[in-house]
Structure formats: C-alpha cells, structure tokens
Amino acid sequence: MHILDEIVEKRQKDIKKYGFEFGIKVPSHRARSITPFLAKKGTVLEIKRASPSKGDIAVQLDAAHTAEIYSQAGAAAISVLTENHYFKGNLNDLMAVCSAADSFAARTGKNAPAILRKDFLLYPEEIDVAYKCGADAVLLIARILDDKMLLAMVKKCRELGICALLELRLDNDLRKLALVVKEFGSENIVCGVNSRDLSNFTIDLLTPAGMLNEIRRIAGKNASVIFESGIRTPSAAAFAGSMGFAGMLLGEAAARNPQNASFLVNAFENAEATRGAAQWISFADAVYKKNHSGGIKKPFVKICGITNTEDALNAAELGADFLGFIFCAKSPRNVNAQIVRSTREILAGKSFPLPKIVCVITECDSDEGRAAIELVKDGTADFLQLHGKNAVQQFFSDDTLTSLPHYATVNVSCPADISEIDSLREAGEPRILIDSQVAGKLGGTGRQIDCDLCRMVGEKVKLWLAGGISIDNISTIMQELKPELIDINSGVESAPGKKDIQKLKTFFSQL
C-alpha cells in the first residue's frame, strides 16, 4: 500500500470516529473576509511540523509565530497542514494562522497573506469547516477524488467564494481538470504540480515543467500553476521562478528555517525567464510526451564526440536526441566553432527532428571554453555540458553565465562522489550526467560505472548515464538501470572522433 493510500484510509476512519471537525471546536460562522489566493506571482510558505518522507521537521513550531515571520518575509500565501498523523497539524493551527495574518495586516497596513488549508480532503463538508476556520483556499488532490466528488468539492468552493488549488500529476488528473473546467470554467481555480511523487516521495524538478503546457492547453494559456515541493535554496527557487510558474510552495525549507524564508521568496519572485529555463521546459515537455505515449519507453540518446558533419547527420537521421561536440584542447575529439555552425545549418534543412546541440567544456576560461559559451549565447548550440569540477566551479562563480542552458557532469567511481550530485540537486540542477572516472582522461574512456553506484544515483535523480556504453551492453543497461538518457561516445567509433555507421545503426536498432 502506498503512503498516500495509508493516509486516506486513516482519514476515513478518523472522520467516521470524530466527524469532519476532528473533535476540534470551530466557529459556527466565518469571521474574516476572503483574501484572493495568488492574485499575482508569489510564494506560498508552509506551516509544517513533519512529513512521511522526512519525519520530524519542526515539531515545536508555533503556528501563529511562524505565520508572523512568513508575513514579514513577503509570503503571498501561507499553507497550513492540518493532517495530524503524518504532518502533526490540526485545525487549531489553521485558526491561529488566520488570526496572525489578520493581526499582521492590521498592524502594518499591508495585505494579509491568503491562507490555504492543505490536507487530504475527501468531502465537501471539510471545505465548509475550512471556510469557517478562515481559509481562503483549500487543496484538492485530484488523484484521491473520483470525478463526482471532485466536481462537488469545486462547486462547494465556488459557493463559498474561496479558491480551489487542484493538485495534478497523472494523466487521469488532467482528465479531471478538463471536467472541472468544462463544468465551472477556470476562474478562482489554481493548479499545482508536486515535484514529489506522493506514492514513493521521490523528487523530480522537471515534473511540474513537463505539465505546464498540458495544463494551459486545458485551462487556458493564462492558467495559474504552482510549483510544489523540492525547493531548498535560493538558486533552486530562482530556477522555478524562471520557468513561468505563478507560485511556488515551500514546505520543509521554510519550516526548518523560517528566518531564511525571505531569501527564497525574493529569489522566486524576482526571477525572470531565461534561455536556460526555456530549454528545460522544452525537454520536460518531451519527457512528458515520451512517458505518456504508450509502448516501450526508450531512453533519450546523446551521441557525443562528434567531429564532422557526416557523423552528425548519420546520428541525427538515426534518431539521436542530442549531439555532443567537445571543446577541449587535450581531447582527440576537440572541435572548433565552425564545425558546430556548419552542422547546425545543414541539420536545419533536413526533414527529421533537429537534435539538441551540446557543447562539452572542461574549462570556462580557456579559448575552447569561451568559444563554446559564445555558441550557446548566440543560440547556435542548445546546451553547455560542464564536464568535471573545474568547469562546474568556474561556471557557477560567474553570474553572467548561470542563466545559459547547461547541465553538469559528475565523474563517479565510489559512493563518496555522489555527494557532489546532492549539492547540485539542492542548487536546483534538474539533471546531472554521470560518467566514469579514469585518471588523466575526460570522457571517451570506454569504462563503465559500477551498476550499484548507478542505482544509488537513480534513487536521487533521473539517471543520465555515460561511460563504457556500447552495442554489446546497451540492452543490459536499459533493462537493469532504465536510464532516462544514454550518452555514448567511443562505443560507436571506429577511431577516436570517427563514428562507425554500422555501430550506430546497430546501437539504435537495439534501442
């Protein structure tokens, strides 16, 4: 049984035993006016003492005091967990936060943040209770409500004049959204996409981005969508803010350190659209379509170490999703900018889909690194691949570069190397390529990473895998590790920098 099913089962028993108010005395009528929920771009900070995935987070948290801190930090809304078993919250917290928000507004003359009741609500009567307690919005998790009940609960929100925050993640959730929009329109409805999968609590920062276009296709191009969970640092908050989300919900990061909430709020709200964000939205959309297309889920493929247009054309025509060009003087596969420009021009005139062009760099401040960066800046190339610690450190120390589309490569040879992946994930890097590590060599080594290490990485982030991949082991790798992206270089070569057309054909046929 998934944890979500456990929570719902316990809730059903508690409602039967204690009623919709869970044994807590609530007002007979609402005493405060309704504050619009996310009328403009803003951050939702959460009152949260614990969670099933993290255990105790801030068990001594005082709801009213924390609400005051969140209000001062500029929260557009405050989310209050009222589930008792797993999150250690209750309706008293909701009422205390509403009172604290009103006191803040009266004392400062500023607008009070809107108050969201976040819970696993199952019945319209629970929305009545939330309304009486002062909530301006309620969370409705689409996957735990059937069609009839979801429509009834949205209708109740409409009758009371409060906002319905619909949490969506599955195909069936989008179908339910379409039913809601058809019945009620999209007014006073906000959609949320959780980066955390509630069935196993893994996090993927691209899941919300992957559903953006689908939600807007159903609910309208101006639909308000919230990025939920998984953000812990200002840089990660800025990443979410750059992708066009109307809101960001912060749980653990805010509850553990309320005094630092303003940094996260400002990073999200001040973030502007970037070319990097646009590329990741494009990729996330492709991931979503691939995962929901039915049939065998083939990995994305990057053919790296391209040195000439003939190999690029062959790889692209066979179905490569990414083409990698190495800009490193020490590499036998080193190329110059003109090769990349010529390749782009030739590929643009073909009928097959244009692969993403990746410039692989080991340093930012070398002649080769600067040339690659310019190709990405002018749009000739689509991504920078930061290969190795030097490139990563130099890139992130230069604020003029970080808005460019990029991802890092981490060389992995032992469990200790995985700590670098954790740091990059916390900084908001949505994908990280792992490669084998051989002294004195940077890629194209022909050495495979230990499968147990790959599995450890795959538990943290979607697996992008390079190192020792060939036509002899690709089938086993796909079956055992299920990578999202395969990066192959020397495994399809006849000599360094020269791809073998027969090996390429065999490789793609095995996919």
Phi, psi and omega per residue, in radians:
M1 nan 2.256 3.095
H2 -1.206 2.706 -3.128
I3 -1.042 -0.591 3.109
L4 -1.084 -0.706 3.107
D5 -1.146 -0.674 3.113
E6 -1.078 -0.778 -3.128
I7 -1.068 -0.803 -3.124
V8 -1.122 -0.717 -3.128
E9 -1.097 -0.779 3.111
K10 -1.134 -0.637 -3.135
R11 -1.130 -0.747 3.103
Q12 -0.999 -0.766 3.137
K13 -1.141 -0.713 -3.124
D14 -1.160 -0.704 3.116
I15 -1.103 -0.721 3.127
K16 -1.116 -0.615 -3.078
K17 -1.472 -0.728 -2.986
Y18 -1.965 -0.234 -3.085
G19 1.589 3.100 -3.053
F20 -1.229 -0.288 3.114
E21 -1.662 0.019 3.086
F22 0.933 0.613 3.083
G23 1.342 0.115 -3.121
I24 -1.792 2.391 -3.137
K25 -1.332 2.112 3.128
V26 -2.058 2.782 -3.120
P27 -1.094 2.707 3.110
S28 -1.365 -0.323 3.098
H29 -2.638 2.819 -3.114
R30 -1.306 2.393 -3.080
A31 -1.881 -0.142 -3.062
R32 -2.122 2.723 3.109
S33 -1.310 2.874 -3.116
I34 -1.551 2.255 3.048
T35 -1.715 2.212 3.135
P36 -1.002 2.423 -3.105
F37 -1.616 2.030 3.119
L38 0.918 0.991 3.059
A39 -1.178 -0.402 3.036
K40 -2.509 3.015 -3.084
K41 -0.956 2.258 -3.120
G42 -2.930 3.069 -3.068
T43 -1.918 2.437 3.070
V44 -1.852 2.015 3.133
L45 -1.759 2.519 -2.908
E46 -1.975 2.388 2.955
I47 -1.512 1.875 -2.943
K48 -2.589 2.053 -3.104
R49 -1.635 -0.491 -3.070
A50 -2.772 2.995 3.052
S51 -2.714 2.772 3.121
P52 -1.100 -0.552 -3.079
S53 -1.445 -0.563 -3.046
K54 -1.905 -0.166 -3.046
G55 1.233 -2.546 3.135
D56 -1.168 2.290 3.128
I57 -1.959 -0.902 -3.141
A58 -2.679 1.246 -2.975
V59 -1.137 -0.445 -3.126
Q60 -1.611 0.131 -3.093
L61 -0.978 2.269 3.051
D62 -1.669 2.062 -2.986
A63 -1.075 -0.820 -3.086
A64 -1.154 -0.781 -3.140
H65 -1.105 -0.747 3.134
T66 -1.141 -0.654 3.097
A67 -1.079 -0.643 3.083
E68 -1.106 -0.778 3.128
I69 -1.108 -0.765 3.137
Y70 -1.101 -0.687 3.128
S71 -1.110 -0.742 3.119
Q72 -1.167 -0.506 -3.134
A73 -1.328 -0.152 3.109
G74 1.656 0.366 3.114
A75 -1.049 2.323 3.036
A76 -1.319 -0.477 3.138
A77 -2.684 2.757 3.070
I78 -2.127 2.211 3.096
S79 -1.689 2.295 -3.112
V80 -2.061 2.006 3.051
L81 -1.285 2.116 -3.136
T82 -1.963 0.233 3.091
E83 -1.533 2.321 -2.952
N84 -1.588 -0.749 -2.968
H85 -1.154 -0.804 -3.001
Y86 -1.844 -0.408 -3.076
F87 -2.018 -0.123 3.055
K88 1.007 0.690 3.071
G89 -2.059 3.030 3.117
N90 -2.818 3.118 -3.105
L91 -1.198 -0.434 3.057
N92 -1.086 -0.637 3.068
D93 -1.071 -0.761 -3.128
L94 -1.048 -0.811 -3.126
M95 -1.169 -0.651 3.128
A96 -1.152 -0.685 -3.140
V97 -1.202 -0.698 3.094
C98 -1.063 -0.751 3.132
S99 -1.137 -0.725 -3.138
A100 -1.142 -0.680 3.125
A101 -1.127 -0.731 3.118
D102 -1.154 -0.680 3.107
S103 -1.122 -0.699 3.090
F104 -1.056 -0.799 -3.125
A105 -1.119 -0.751 -3.117
A106 -1.150 -0.649 -3.078
R107 -1.361 -0.620 -3.014
T108 -1.792 -0.324 -3.054
G109 1.373 0.052 3.104
K110 -1.550 2.849 3.094
N111 -1.191 2.420 3.061
A112 -1.283 2.485 3.025
P113 -1.151 2.577 3.043
A114 -1.201 2.660 -3.096
I115 -2.008 2.179 3.132
L116 -1.859 2.247 2.943
R117 -1.512 1.988 3.135
K118 -1.826 2.035 -3.084
D119 -2.836 -3.124 -3.128
F120 -1.775 1.107 -3.015
L121 -1.172 2.428 -3.055
L122 -2.123 -0.287 -3.031
Y123 -2.432 2.653 3.089
P124 -1.023 -0.554 -3.134
E125 -1.060 -0.519 3.112
E126 -1.218 -0.472 3.069
I127 -1.250 -0.675 3.031
D128 -0.978 -0.776 -3.140
V129 -1.101 -0.798 3.127
A130 -1.038 -0.737 3.130
Y131 -1.074 -0.805 3.140
K132 -1.101 -0.600 3.135
C133 -1.296 -0.272 3.073
G134 2.006 0.043 -3.101
A135 -1.126 2.478 3.080
D136 -1.687 -0.250 -3.125
A137 -2.713 2.729 3.060
V138 -2.308 2.572 3.061
L139 -1.481 2.283 3.025
L140 -2.101 1.987 -3.115
I141 -1.544 1.917 -2.985
A142 -1.035 -0.625 -3.014
R143 -1.254 -0.269 3.128
I144 -1.804 0.070 -3.113
L145 -2.133 2.301 3.068
D146 -1.323 3.001 -3.029
D147 -0.965 -0.872 -3.052
K148 -1.086 -0.765 -3.100
M149 -1.228 -0.692 3.123
L150 -1.078 -0.781 3.122
L151 -1.096 -0.694 3.126
A152 -1.120 -0.643 -3.101
M153 -1.326 -0.643 3.044
V154 -1.138 -0.694 3.094
K155 -1.042 -0.728 3.122
K156 -1.084 -0.737 3.088
C157 -1.043 -0.735 3.129
R158 -1.081 -0.770 -3.123
E159 -1.084 -0.629 -3.108
L160 -1.530 -0.264 3.123
G161 1.450 0.295 3.110
I162 -1.847 2.903 -3.034
C163 -1.516 2.522 2.999
A164 -1.800 2.064 3.021
L165 -1.649 1.863 -3.105
L166 -1.583 2.047 3.094
E167 -1.574 2.170 -3.033
L168 -2.168 2.546 3.060
R169 -2.691 -0.591 -3.045
L170 -1.752 2.864 3.048
D171 -0.968 -0.741 -3.124
N172 -1.140 -0.514 3.066
D173 -1.119 -0.711 3.127
L174 -1.173 -0.624 3.063
R175 -1.082 -0.715 3.112
K176 -1.162 -0.660 3.074
L177 -1.029 -0.739 3.124
A178 -1.057 -0.674 3.095
L179 -1.109 -0.749 -3.132
V180 -1.118 -0.804 -3.125
V181 -1.121 -0.701 3.120
K182 -1.100 -0.670 -3.080
E183 -1.406 -0.689 -2.971
F184 -2.169 -0.111 -2.988
G185 1.357 -3.010 -3.080
S186 -1.918 0.075 -3.140
E187 -1.166 2.395 3.116
N188 1.068 0.472 3.032
I189 -2.144 2.272 3.043
V190 -2.054 2.435 3.111
C191 -1.798 2.500 3.076
G192 -2.223 2.466 3.063
V193 -2.147 2.142 -3.086
N194 -1.518 2.180 3.064
S195 -1.235 -0.270 3.106
R196 -1.681 2.218 3.070
D197 -1.337 2.011 -3.044
L198 -1.226 -0.186 3.108
S199 -1.440 -0.478 -3.139
N200 -2.427 -0.061 3.038
F201 1.199 0.300 2.973
T202 -1.318 2.687 -3.060
I203 -2.063 2.360 3.018
D204 -2.351 1.939 -3.073
L205 -1.163 -0.234 3.130
L206 -1.637 -0.150 3.125
T207 -1.041 -0.837 3.094
P208 -1.043 -0.716 -3.136
A209 -1.123 -0.619 -3.119
G210 -1.178 -0.384 -3.115
M211 -1.738 -0.086 -3.095
L212 -0.974 -0.912 -3.080
N213 -1.131 -0.657 3.139
E214 -1.151 -0.746 3.126
I215 -1.115 -0.760 -3.115
R216 -1.238 -0.482 3.048
R217 -1.147 -0.612 -3.100
I218 -1.486 -0.815 -2.986
A219 -1.748 -0.020 -3.140
G220 1.871 2.629 -3.042
K221 -1.138 -0.340 3.131
N222 -1.724 0.234 -3.133
A223 -1.016 2.399 3.096
S224 -1.473 2.193 -3.114
V225 -2.216 2.329 -3.135
I226 -1.812 2.376 2.996
F227 -1.517 2.043 -3.052
E228 -1.915 2.309 2.940
S229 1.231 2.842 3.013
G230 1.516 -0.069 -3.106
I231 -1.747 2.246 -3.096
R232 -2.244 -0.312 -3.031
T233 -2.258 2.771 3.078
P234 -1.002 -0.650 -3.141
S235 -1.165 -0.655 3.077
A236 -1.199 -0.661 3.090
A237 -1.111 -0.677 3.107
A238 -1.152 -0.632 3.096
F239 -1.071 -0.813 3.110
A240 -1.097 -0.723 -3.115
G241 -1.167 -0.478 -3.094
S242 -1.354 -0.203 -3.041
M243 -1.663 0.057 3.021
G244 1.647 0.276 3.089
F245 -1.323 2.494 3.126
A246 -1.319 -0.418 -3.107
G247 -2.680 2.863 3.067
M248 -2.375 2.270 3.119
L249 -1.791 2.147 -3.135
L250 -1.951 2.134 3.130
G251 -1.810 -1.527 -3.044
E252 -1.009 -0.774 -3.065
A253 -1.058 -0.647 3.132
A254 -1.365 -0.766 -3.063
A255 -1.145 -0.633 -3.137
R256 -1.234 -0.633 -3.077
N257 -2.395 1.265 -3.111
P258 -0.981 -0.568 -3.083
Q259 -1.171 -0.359 3.140
N260 -1.666 0.060 -3.044
A261 -1.056 -0.598 -3.084
S262 -1.084 -0.571 3.116
F263 -1.129 -0.687 3.137
L264 -1.239 -0.725 3.114
V265 -1.037 -0.876 -3.088
N266 -1.138 -0.674 -3.131
A267 -1.102 -0.725 3.131
F268 -1.213 -0.884 -3.011
E269 -1.194 -0.512 -3.106
N270 -1.589 -0.096 -3.122
A271 -1.225 2.390 3.098
E272 -1.949 2.827 3.110
A273 -1.047 2.418 3.140
T274 -2.263 2.863 3.066
R275 -1.151 -0.576 3.089
G276 -1.098 -0.783 3.116
A277 -1.081 -0.713 -3.128
A278 -1.094 -0.692 3.128
Q279 -1.187 -0.678 -3.136
W280 -1.251 -0.592 3.050
I281 -1.113 -0.727 3.108
S282 -1.067 -0.770 3.138
F283 -1.185 -0.738 3.134
A284 -1.056 -0.664 3.088
D285 -1.113 -0.709 3.107
A286 -1.145 -0.688 3.086
V287 -1.081 -0.794 -3.126
Y288 -1.050 -0.807 -3.115
K289 -1.138 -0.687 3.140
K290 -1.161 -0.723 -3.105
N291 -1.269 -0.296 -3.086
H292 -2.042 0.343 -3.100
S293 -1.628 -0.161 -3.073
G294 1.415 2.933 3.104
G295 1.330 -2.890 -3.097
I296 -1.252 2.322 -3.139
K297 -1.581 1.658 3.113
K298 -1.345 2.569 3.075
P299 -1.260 2.763 2.913
F300 -1.203 2.638 -3.063
V301 -2.195 2.282 2.993
K302 -2.030 2.113 3.010
I303 -1.658 1.988 -3.028
C304 -1.850 2.857 3.137
G305 1.330 0.474 3.080
I306 -1.197 2.311 -3.133
T307 -2.167 -0.070 -3.101
N308 -2.662 2.786 -3.059
T309 -1.208 -0.525 -3.141
E310 -1.085 -0.830 3.118
D311 -1.126 -0.675 3.115
A312 -1.068 -0.775 3.136
L313 -1.122 -0.759 3.131
N314 -1.069 -0.827 -3.130
A315 -1.106 -0.748 -3.131
A316 -1.139 -0.734 -3.111
E317 -1.177 -0.550 3.116
L318 -1.339 -0.279 3.045
G319 2.129 0.279 3.099
A320 -1.082 2.420 3.104
D321 -1.591 -0.473 3.136
F322 -2.387 2.518 3.007
L323 -2.098 2.220 -3.094
G324 -1.838 2.266 3.105
F325 -2.054 2.164 -3.028
I326 -1.601 2.229 3.089
F327 -1.980 1.448 -3.119
C328 -2.684 2.070 -3.037
A329 -1.045 -0.504 -3.094
K330 -1.402 -0.206 -3.076
S331 -1.531 2.419 3.049
P332 -1.182 -0.147 -3.130
R333 -1.876 0.285 -3.126
N334 -1.075 2.376 3.132
V335 -2.198 3.053 3.052
N336 -2.038 3.023 -3.044
A337 -1.109 -0.580 -3.073
Q338 -1.130 -0.620 3.101
I339 -1.072 -0.725 3.141
V340 -1.185 -0.746 3.141
R341 -1.113 -0.755 3.139
S342 -1.108 -0.723 3.136
T343 -1.093 -0.765 -3.129
R344 -1.070 -0.769 -3.123
E345 -1.093 -0.766 -3.116
I346 -1.179 -0.769 -3.123
L347 -1.122 -0.594 -3.089
A348 -1.081 -0.411 -3.107
G349 -1.620 0.061 -3.091
K350 -1.633 2.820 -3.083
S351 -1.485 -0.378 -3.134
F352 -1.385 2.789 -3.109
P353 -1.001 2.446 -3.126
L354 -1.368 2.086 3.093
P355 -1.184 2.760 3.002
K356 -1.280 2.350 3.139
I357 -1.698 2.191 -3.065
V358 -2.020 2.262 3.016
C359 -1.747 2.065 -3.105
V360 -1.651 2.154 -3.131
I361 -2.218 2.593 3.070
T362 -1.872 -0.219 3.073
E363 -2.562 2.564 3.086
C364 -1.559 -0.493 -2.996
D365 -1.783 0.253 3.017
S366 -1.554 2.918 3.085
D367 -1.026 -0.731 -3.140
E368 -1.164 -0.736 3.124
G369 -1.097 -0.771 3.136
R370 -1.121 -0.651 3.108
A371 -1.130 -0.723 3.129
A372 -1.144 -0.739 3.135
I373 -1.059 -0.704 3.114
E374 -1.118 -0.628 3.108
L375 -1.123 -0.625 3.099
V376 -1.315 -0.684 3.133
K377 -1.068 -0.679 -3.088
D378 -1.588 0.055 3.047
G379 1.514 0.020 3.077
T380 -1.158 -0.715 3.052
A381 -1.896 2.720 -3.031
D382 -1.720 -0.570 -3.110
F383 -2.439 2.629 2.853
L384 -1.718 2.339 2.977
Q385 -1.834 2.013 -3.101
L386 -1.549 1.748 -2.973
H387 -1.696 1.845 3.085
G388 1.736 2.891 -3.018
K389 -1.120 -0.669 -3.128
N390 -1.042 -0.840 -3.124
A391 -1.104 -0.723 -3.132
V392 -1.113 -0.834 -3.108
Q393 -1.126 -0.750 -3.138
Q394 -1.155 -0.713 -3.110
F395 -1.106 -0.872 -3.051
F396 -1.346 -0.186 3.068
S397 -1.512 -0.087 -3.120
D398 -2.014 1.822 -3.078
D399 -1.109 -0.335 3.140
T400 -1.333 -0.198 -3.078
L401 -1.781 -0.479 -2.891
T402 -1.156 -0.292 3.096
S403 -1.420 -0.160 3.123
L404 -1.282 2.582 3.091
P405 -1.137 2.266 -3.021
H406 -2.800 2.870 2.893
Y407 -2.670 2.771 -3.077
A408 -1.795 2.672 2.983
T409 -1.930 2.301 3.085
V410 -2.026 2.186 3.077
N411 -1.410 2.194 -3.021
V412 -2.111 2.133 3.067
S413 -2.289 -0.208 3.133
C414 -2.701 2.870 -3.109
P415 -0.990 -0.536 -3.114
A416 -1.097 -0.488 -3.123
D417 -1.167 -0.349 -3.063
I418 -1.249 -0.330 3.117
S419 -1.068 -0.541 3.103
E420 -1.151 -0.615 3.084
I421 -1.144 -0.721 3.111
D422 -1.039 -0.742 -3.134
S423 -1.124 -0.739 3.134
L424 -1.167 -0.705 3.098
R425 -1.068 -0.779 -3.113
E426 -1.122 -0.512 3.125
A427 -1.370 -0.053 3.077
G428 1.693 0.291 3.076
E429 -1.362 2.031 -3.008
P430 -1.338 -0.435 3.120
R431 -2.470 2.529 -3.128
I432 -2.420 2.222 3.108
L433 -1.531 2.329 3.046
I434 -1.899 2.460 -3.109
D435 -2.358 2.772 3.101
S436 -1.249 2.844 -3.087
Q437 -2.113 2.104 3.083
V438 -2.280 2.223 -3.077
A439 -0.943 2.235 3.061
G440 1.443 0.007 -3.126
K441 -2.192 2.547 3.137
L442 -2.164 1.445 3.116
G443 1.474 2.876 -3.136
G444 1.134 0.487 -3.047
T445 -1.481 -0.397 -3.069
G446 1.357 0.096 -3.131
R447 -1.755 2.349 -3.103
Q448 -1.620 2.533 3.069
I449 -1.327 2.492 3.086
D450 -0.949 2.332 -3.059
C451 -1.079 -0.611 3.128
D452 -1.133 -0.653 3.074
L453 -1.145 -0.701 3.103
C454 -1.056 -0.722 3.135
R455 -1.147 -0.654 3.097
M456 -1.082 -0.730 3.100
V457 -1.159 -0.736 -3.113
G458 -1.100 -0.360 3.061
E459 -1.343 -0.258 -3.087
K460 -1.846 -0.644 -3.040
V461 -2.629 2.678 3.086
K462 -0.969 2.346 -2.959
L463 -1.400 1.987 2.948
W464 -1.862 2.059 -2.898
L465 -2.167 2.278 3.009
A466 -2.281 2.906 3.042
G467 1.820 1.859 3.016
G468 1.236 0.335 3.138
I469 -1.502 2.356 -3.093
S470 -2.589 3.084 3.098
I471 -1.178 -0.301 -3.120
D472 -1.442 -0.438 -3.060
N473 -2.121 -0.022 -3.036
I474 -1.076 -0.669 -3.121
S475 -1.111 -0.760 3.125
T476 -1.130 -0.742 3.123
I477 -1.047 -0.790 -3.134
M478 -1.088 -0.751 -3.095
Q479 -1.211 -0.729 -3.020
E480 -1.494 -0.600 -2.997
L481 -1.947 -0.367 3.130
K482 0.825 0.999 -3.136
P483 -1.194 2.616 3.038
E484 -1.354 -0.589 -3.138
L485 -2.429 2.371 3.055
I486 -1.903 2.263 3.095
D487 -2.006 1.957 -3.085
I488 -2.100 2.454 -3.072
N489 -2.323 -1.527 -3.069
S490 -1.153 -0.355 -3.117
G491 -1.186 -0.232 3.086
V492 -2.157 0.551 -3.120
E493 -1.953 2.663 2.952
S494 -1.689 -0.393 3.067
A495 -2.801 2.772 -3.122
P496 -0.947 2.091 3.118
G497 1.565 -0.028 3.114
K498 -2.141 1.955 -3.127
K499 -1.373 2.518 3.140
D500 -1.683 2.025 -3.035
I501 -1.052 -0.644 -3.136
Q502 -1.215 -0.686 3.079
K503 -1.125 -0.699 3.096
L504 -1.069 -0.790 3.140
K505 -1.104 -0.756 3.122
T506 -1.097 -0.761 -3.137
F507 -1.024 -0.894 -3.094
F508 -1.188 -0.561 3.107
S509 -1.168 -0.569 3.133
Q510 -1.261 -0.381 3.086
L511 -1.233 nan nan
